[in-house]
């Protein structure tokens, strides 16, 4: 196994992601915990020093233990990790000056000498990399040579071949170093990894970590039926069995049959202790007469926390709250403020609850990206119908029902949505689409059916493609598909007599109607 010593970079988890993609087992440990003894017990096959925000020129700045250099295993230092290595081994690092600091894209060119970790890396005689450093190495440690330079970093790629120490100034793990994975691949090959580690291994590792963290305490987990909370719950259940209780709140704004499906899935297939709370009267009562989107959201968010807390209080000696926080949420919450993601979190992840209730957090998906969570879900036997589900917003159908929400409208909306999704599935389009749903419009229109006049609601179909929900394009259905779907909805759903297709992209629109 490989050890990543974390010096506090915001992208340390990305190193782990790159290694997982190469099927290598790794663990990240904060530098404070990595003592000589720890390291010798851990017995890594290779070590990576992450980047970090500190300056090695500062007295008392983070350091790896001496053993890291004495175990005789390959070591790779990245950014701060490079500077630490240089200083520890007798080189010199100088604090930032504006002309030597580099932030952003840079190009590294090779020197005369070839280096195994660079094999197949320089594609056009130079390679784009991502730099983010104020300090820089100004004198190499004895034994080191230079293998790549950039205008701002004469020691961009360095290595001591006799000791298998490698150190780079840039971040090969980020997207902006397009070929960075190659460096990691070369590094792990030379460290002797065969790349035979899989999601099954991750599952085992996560289970052990949960057990170690939770001990004999009880854990509460909010279930939404989405893939993140589902995988979190199943993983926890595997780890601690009956020490887990899930709470599923039905706010009366779910899709057709959704509450039953979620409850059945967890009770029947997994035998997970589950409190299914039907609180639809409470939510729909509070939303009566409310048409402002923000008031809707805030009302739902507030009630959700109250209700969750009420049920959670019934669970004796609960000490932990489990959340399906993913790695992008972790990055986002440190690097951005404002924006839609903040709203998403406060609904989806029951924000603020842990402090309020004096609970500690368990977040077993914290290191994973969405596609990895799906892979883990498959590994845990979660049915494909749950794994590939389109995202569904916390406020549910409330924000797909512009204007006042009534039970009648919700009923109509549920049926229309079910027909639409059925159409999409039948045509094999579900997995090509990021999200698809119907919105019921606060307007009635006149129509004619048979010999009679109708005066019913109009609805809008929405379907978008997207990578992350931040931007989106409308999905280009064929006219035949749209025509057939409109006919089905009008024939099968009483209460709708007109169907429109929303062709707005995001921006300027948003995906949801409110
Ligand atoms: P918008 O409408 O902002 O939506 O383009 C982007 C993505 O976020 C989802 N969404 C929400 N998810 N709570 C959630 O859990 C919310 O309040 C919320 N609002 C929007 C939306 O479904 C889409 O996937």
Boltz pocket constraint, residues with backbone or C-beta under 6 A from the ligand:
constraints:
  - pocket:
      binder: B
      contacts: [[A, 297], [A, 340], [A, 343], [A, 344], [A, 345], [A, 347], [A, 348], [A, 391], [A, 392], [A, 393], [A, 394], [A, 395], [A, 435], [A, 469], [A, 470], [A, 506], [A, 509], [A, 510], [A, 511], [A, 512], [A, 513], [A, 514]]
      max_distance: 6.0
